[in-house]
Amino acid sequence: MKTIASFTVDHTKLLPGVYVSRKDTAGDTVVTTFDIRMTAPNREPVMNTAEIHTIEHLGATFLRNHEEWADRILYFGPMGCRTGFYLLLAGNYSSLDILPLMRECFSFIADYEGEIPGVAPEQCGNYLDQNLPMAKYLAKRFYETVLLRFSEEHYTYTNL
């Protein structure tokens, strides 16, 4: 079998950031997959499932309700390795195109107060596995250390 593209990126060098992972076509539409990498793979602890689950609920709710971007959001969900998230958008975009959206999203999560959307047994298959304080902490850390200090090393897979 062919090695998939994301496995060709050297994860021992990858930094937290917002990377274009791939671009595909579905009919006439380009679908851009983003690698929203919140922790340095194999060098920092991975996120626990409870905080990932909370970030997923808050991030997906925010993105699917965004006034400008809602109709282009196809998917927002966690990576199996628990170091970040995938965001799939209908359209041909770069990391710099979505930087303002990512800043809004992670600021929203970092500042969120109240009940987590979709947290009831009728709405979620694992509704008790949530950690809002830790999700807020991780979102704030990502926002402050990556999104506010965004540079080429945070959006280009160069030399990886």
N, C-alpha and C positions, 0 to 999 in steps of 0.2 A: 504494500500500500504506500501511496505517496504521503509524505509528512505534511501535515497541515501547516499553513503559514505561521500561525501563532507559536508553534513549537520550534520555529527556526530563529526566534528572537532569543538572545542570550539573557535569560532571566537572572543571571548572577550580576549583570550590569544594569538591568532595567531600574529606572528611578520612578517614584510616584509621578503621575502626570496624566495627561489626556492625549491619547495616541489614536491615530487612524489605524485600526487593525486590518481592515479590508474594505473593499468596495465591490459590490455585486450588482447584478441587474435582475429585476423582476419585471418581465415585460419591457416596457419603455422606461421604467423608473430605476434610478440608481439607488441602492441601499448602502448607506455608510455605517459601518460598525466601528464604534469607538471603544477603546480599552481605557476605562476610567480606573487607573491604578492608584490605589490609596496607600499601599504599603510597599516597601522595597522587598520584592520576592527573595526568599531564602536568606534574608539578612535582618528582617524585622519580624516580630510575631505576627501571625495571621490574625484576622478579626474573628471573633467568636460568632457563632450562628445567630445568637439573639440580637446583637447589634447590627449584623448584616441584614437580618430580617426587618428590623425597624427602619434602617436606611432604605431598604427596598420599598417598604410601604409608603414612607414619606416621599422618597424620590419619585416613585412612579405616580403617586397622587399629584405631586407638584407639577411634574412634566406633562401629564395628560390633561391638566387643567390650565396650562400656560396659555395666555392669550395669543401669543405669536406662534408658538411652536407645537401646540397640542395636536394639530392635524398631521404633523410629520413624525410624531413619536410612535415607533413601532414596538419597542421593547426596552425596558430597563430592568436588569436583574443581575444577581451576583455571579461571580466566577466560582467555579468549583474549588479552586485553590484558596479561596477566601482572602485574596489580596486586593480585590476591587470588584468592579461592575462592568457589564457590557451595556452600551446604549446603541440601539439601532434606530437610524433616522431615514425616512424616505427623502432622498435627495443627495446631491453630490457636495459634501461639506469637508472642510478642513478643521483641525483642532482649534485654530484661531477663530473660525466662524462661530463655534459654539462656546467659546470661553465666557462671554457674558452670561449665557444660559447656565453654564456650570457654576459660575459664581453665585448667581441667583439661587440655584437649586441647593447648593451646599450651605449657603447662608441661611436659607429657609430651614434646613434640617438643624443646623447649629443653634438656631434661635427658637425652635419649635416648642410650644407649650400646649398642653391639652392632651386629649385622647388621641392615640395613634389611629389613623384611618384604617378601616377594614379589620379591626381586631375584635372579632366576635366569632364564636364557633360556626355560625352560619356563613361567615364571610371568608374564613381562612382555615386552611387545613392544619395549622400548628399555631393557633392564635395566642397561646400562652408563652411562646418562645420569643420574647421581646425584651429589649433593654434600651429605653429611651435615653437615660443619662449617658451611657457609653456611646450610643449612636451620635448624640450631640457633640460629645468630646471629639470623636473621630472626624466628624464633618467639619468641626471648627479647626482642627489641626490641619486637615487637608486644605481647607479654604485659606488659612493663614500661611502655611508653609509652601504650598504649591500654586494655588490659583491666584493669589495676590502677588506672587513672585515668579510668575510664569515666564519661562525662557525656553529657548530651543531644546535644551536637554529634557524638558518636560513634555515635549510633543513630537519629537523626532526619534525614530528607532535607529538613527545613524550609529554605525559601528556596533550594533548589537547583533 
